[in-house]
Structures are given as C-alpha cells and as structure tokens.
Amino acid sequence: MDLDTVKKLLAREGALFVVLVFVGFVLLPICIYLVGSAMFGAYDDGGLAGFFGDLQGELREGEPAVVFLLLSPWLLWQLLRLTILAFRHLAPSRPEEADARREPRAGDL
C-alpha cells in the first residue's frame, strides 16, 4: 500500500467513525427517549434535555453500559463487516474449488 491509499483509507474510516458516533451520541438517545416516553410515560427529570444530561453524566463516569450503547452503531457496523469478510473467505469463489474444500469422508481415507 502506498501513502496515498493509506491516507484515503484513513479519511474514509475516520468519516465513517464520526458519522456513526454522531448517530450513537445524538440520534440513538433521541430514539430511546421517544420510545421510552411512549412506553413508560414522560421522563421526570427535565424531559429530553434531562435525559441527555443524565446520559452524558453516566458517560463521564465511565459507565460501561452507556459507553457500549453510544458506540453500538459503530460496533455493529464493524461486526457486519467482519461477518461479510468471514463469509467471503469461507465461501468457494469458483465451483471447482468447492470440491477442494469439502470435508473428507471416511471412504476417502
């Protein structure tokens, strides 16, 4: 890999990280608040602003569940990428390779 390719890759991955972290820090909490309000009633500690404040306070304290929740869009994207990569690696690319990758049978030994 040359330097230009690495720079483009880092720029693309950085932009993807920023967008998915934005989704996790802004859009996901709004969705959680709206669903929670519809299911359980109004949030008692100041509405949406209070919910965001409590969430950010727990994030600053390092609460693992909150960190996981806010990073979950990026983590799920990475998990999807790894799953696709694994399937591509395990699947035969050509029909003639399918025979080469099949499990050995007792009669083959």
Phi and psi restraints in degrees (value plus and minus 20) as a CYANA .aco file:
   2 ASP   PHI    -110.0   -70.0
   2 ASP   PSI     151.9   191.9
   3 LEU   PHI     -83.8   -43.8
   3 LEU   PSI     -57.5   -17.5
   4 ASP   PHI     -82.8   -42.8
   4 ASP   PSI     -62.6   -22.6
   5 THR   PHI     -84.6   -44.6
   5 THR   PSI     -61.7   -21.7
   6 VAL   PHI     -84.3   -44.3
   6 VAL   PSI     -61.7   -21.7
   7 LYS   PHI     -82.5   -42.5
   7 LYS   PSI     -62.6   -22.6
   8 LYS   PHI     -85.3   -45.3
   8 LYS   PSI     -60.8   -20.8
   9 LEU   PHI     -83.8   -43.8
   9 LEU   PSI     -65.3   -25.3
  10 LEU   PHI     -85.1   -45.1
  10 LEU   PSI     -58.1   -18.1
  11 ALA   PHI     -84.9   -44.9
  11 ALA   PSI     -63.6   -23.6
  12 ARG   PHI     -85.7   -45.7
  12 ARG   PSI     -66.0   -26.0
  13 GLU   PHI     -86.9   -46.9
  13 GLU   PSI     -56.7   -16.7
  14 GLY   PHI     -84.9   -44.9
  14 GLY   PSI     -62.8   -22.8
  15 ALA   PHI     -84.0   -44.0
  15 ALA   PSI     -61.6   -21.6
  16 LEU   PHI     -81.9   -41.9
  16 LEU   PSI     -63.5   -23.5
  17 PHE   PHI     -81.5   -41.5
  17 PHE   PSI     -64.8   -24.8
  18 VAL   PHI     -82.2   -42.2
  18 VAL   PSI     -64.6   -24.6
  19 VAL   PHI     -83.8   -43.8
  19 VAL   PSI     -65.1   -25.1
  20 LEU   PHI     -91.5   -51.5
  20 LEU   PSI     -51.7   -11.7
  21 VAL   PHI     -89.6   -49.6
  21 VAL   PSI     -57.2   -17.2
  22 PHE   PHI     -79.8   -39.8
  22 PHE   PSI     -64.3   -24.3
  23 VAL   PHI     -79.8   -39.8
  23 VAL   PSI     -63.5   -23.5
  24 GLY   PHI     -89.4   -49.4
  24 GLY   PSI     -54.0   -14.0
  25 PHE   PHI    -110.2   -70.2
  25 PHE   PSI     -42.3    -2.3
  26 VAL   PHI    -137.9   -97.9
  26 VAL   PSI     -79.4   -39.4
  27 LEU   PHI     -92.6   -52.6
  27 LEU   PSI     -62.0   -22.0
  28 LEU   PHI     -82.4   -42.4
  28 LEU   PSI     -66.2   -26.2
  29 PRO   PHI     -82.6   -42.6
  29 PRO   PSI     -53.6   -13.6
  30 ILE   PHI     -84.9   -44.9
  30 ILE   PSI     -63.8   -23.8
  31 CYS   PHI     -83.1   -43.1
  31 CYS   PSI     -62.7   -22.7
  32 ILE   PHI     -82.4   -42.4
  32 ILE   PSI     -62.1   -22.1
  33 TYR   PHI     -83.1   -43.1
  33 TYR   PSI     -65.7   -25.7
  34 LEU   PHI     -84.7   -44.7
  34 LEU   PSI     -63.7   -23.7
  35 VAL   PHI     -87.0   -47.0
  35 VAL   PSI     -61.8   -21.8
  36 GLY   PHI     -83.2   -43.2
  36 GLY   PSI     -59.6   -19.6
  37 SER   PHI     -86.4   -46.4
  37 SER   PSI     -58.8   -18.8
  38 ALA   PHI     -89.7   -49.7
  38 ALA   PSI     -56.4   -16.4
  39 MET   PHI    -104.3   -64.3
  39 MET   PSI     -61.3   -21.3
  40 PHE   PHI    -134.6   -94.6
  40 PHE   PSI     -23.2    16.8
  41 GLY   PHI      78.0   118.0
  41 GLY   PSI    -198.6  -158.6
  42 ALA   PHI     -83.9   -43.9
  42 ALA   PSI     127.0   167.0
  43 TYR   PHI     -97.2   -57.2
  43 TYR   PSI     102.3   142.3
  44 ASP   PHI     -91.9   -51.9
  44 ASP   PSI     -45.2    -5.2
  45 ASP   PHI    -115.3   -75.3
  45 ASP   PSI      29.0    69.0
  46 GLY   PHI      79.2   119.2
  46 GLY   PSI       1.8    41.8
  47 GLY   PHI      47.8    87.8
  47 GLY   PSI    -166.2  -126.2
  48 LEU   PHI     -84.4   -44.4
  48 LEU   PSI     -60.2   -20.2
  49 ALA   PHI     -83.6   -43.6
  49 ALA   PSI     -60.1   -20.1
  50 GLY   PHI     -85.9   -45.9
  50 GLY   PSI     -58.6   -18.6
  51 PHE   PHI     -83.5   -43.5
  51 PHE   PSI     -66.8   -26.8
  52 PHE   PHI     -80.9   -40.9
  52 PHE   PSI     -61.9   -21.9
  53 GLY   PHI     -81.1   -41.1
  53 GLY   PSI     -65.5   -25.5
  54 ASP   PHI     -83.9   -43.9
  54 ASP   PSI     -60.8   -20.8
  55 LEU   PHI     -84.2   -44.2
  55 LEU   PSI     -64.9   -24.9
  56 GLN   PHI     -87.0   -47.0
  56 GLN   PSI     -55.7   -15.7
  57 GLY   PHI     -82.9   -42.9
  57 GLY   PSI     -63.4   -23.4
  58 GLU   PHI     -88.5   -48.5
  58 GLU   PSI     -52.2   -12.2
  59 LEU   PHI     -85.4   -45.4
  59 LEU   PSI     -63.0   -23.0
  60 ARG   PHI     -84.4   -44.4
  60 ARG   PSI     -48.9    -8.9
  61 GLU   PHI     -98.5   -58.5
  61 GLU   PSI     -29.5    10.5
  62 GLY   PHI      62.9   102.9
  62 GLY   PSI       6.0    46.0
  63 GLU   PHI     -81.0   -41.0
  63 GLU   PSI      96.4   136.4
  64 PRO   PHI     -79.1   -39.1
  64 PRO   PSI     -56.9   -16.9
  65 ALA   PHI     -85.2   -45.2
  65 ALA   PSI     -57.3   -17.3
  66 VAL   PHI     -91.2   -51.2
  66 VAL   PSI     -61.7   -21.7
  67 VAL   PHI     -80.9   -40.9
  67 VAL   PSI     -65.0   -25.0
  68 PHE   PHI     -82.2   -42.2
  68 PHE   PSI     -63.8   -23.8
  69 LEU   PHI     -80.5   -40.5
  69 LEU   PSI     -66.1   -26.1
  70 LEU   PHI     -93.7   -53.7
  70 LEU   PSI     -47.9    -7.9
  71 LEU   PHI    -113.8   -73.8
  71 LEU   PSI     -20.5    19.5
  72 SER   PHI     -80.9   -40.9
  72 SER   PSI     -56.0   -16.0
  73 PRO   PHI     -80.2   -40.2
  73 PRO   PSI     -62.9   -22.9
  74 TRP   PHI     -88.6   -48.6
  74 TRP   PSI     -61.2   -21.2
  75 LEU   PHI     -84.7   -44.7
  75 LEU   PSI     -60.1   -20.1
  76 LEU   PHI     -86.8   -46.8
  76 LEU   PSI     -57.5   -17.5
  77 TRP   PHI     -82.9   -42.9
  77 TRP   PSI     -63.3   -23.3
  78 GLN   PHI     -85.9   -45.9
  78 GLN   PSI     -58.6   -18.6
  79 LEU   PHI     -84.0   -44.0
  79 LEU   PSI     -61.0   -21.0
  80 LEU   PHI     -82.2   -42.2
  80 LEU   PSI     -63.1   -23.1
  81 ARG   PHI     -81.9   -41.9
  81 ARG   PSI     -63.5   -23.5
  82 LEU   PHI     -85.7   -45.7
  82 LEU   PSI     -57.4   -17.4
  83 THR   PHI     -85.1   -45.1
  83 THR   PSI     -64.8   -24.8
  84 ILE   PHI     -82.4   -42.4
  84 ILE   PSI     -62.9   -22.9
  85 LEU   PHI     -80.8   -40.8
  85 LEU   PSI     -62.1   -22.1
  86 ALA   PHI     -84.3   -44.3
  86 ALA   PSI     -63.4   -23.4
  87 PHE   PHI     -85.6   -45.6
  87 PHE   PSI     -58.9   -18.9
  88 ARG   PHI     -85.4   -45.4
  88 ARG   PSI     -57.2   -17.2
  89 HIS   PHI     -90.9   -50.9
  89 HIS   PSI     -58.1   -18.1
  90 LEU   PHI    -102.0   -62.0
  90 LEU   PSI     -47.6    -7.6
  91 ALA   PHI     -97.5   -57.5
  91 ALA   PSI     118.4   158.4
  92 PRO   PHI     -89.2   -49.2
  92 PRO   PSI     119.5   159.5
  93 SER   PHI    -102.4   -62.4
  93 SER   PSI     -47.1    -7.1
  94 ARG   PHI    -151.4  -111.4
  94 ARG   PSI     132.7   172.7
  95 PRO   PHI     -79.1   -39.1
  95 PRO   PSI     -53.9   -13.9
  96 GLU   PHI     -89.3   -49.3
  96 GLU   PSI     -42.4    -2.4
  97 GLU   PHI     -96.2   -56.2
  97 GLU   PSI     -39.2     0.8
  98 ALA   PHI     -83.0   -43.0
  98 ALA   PSI     -58.1   -18.1
  99 ASP   PHI     -87.4   -47.4
  99 ASP   PSI     -56.0   -16.0
 100 ALA   PHI     -89.0   -49.0
 100 ALA   PSI     -47.2    -7.2
 101 ARG   PHI    -118.4   -78.4
 101 ARG   PSI     -19.8    20.2
 102 ARG   PHI     -91.1   -51.1
 102 ARG   PSI     137.1   177.1
 103 GLU   PHI     -89.6   -49.6
 103 GLU   PSI     121.7   161.7
 104 PRO   PHI     -89.4   -49.4
 104 PRO   PSI     124.5   164.5
 105 ARG   PHI    -125.4   -85.4
 105 ARG   PSI     146.1   186.1
 106 ALA   PHI     -83.1   -43.1
 106 ALA   PSI     -54.2   -14.2
 107 GLY   PHI     -89.7   -49.7
 107 GLY   PSI     -41.4    -1.4
 108 ASP   PHI     -96.7   -56.7
 108 ASP   PSI     -40.6    -0.6
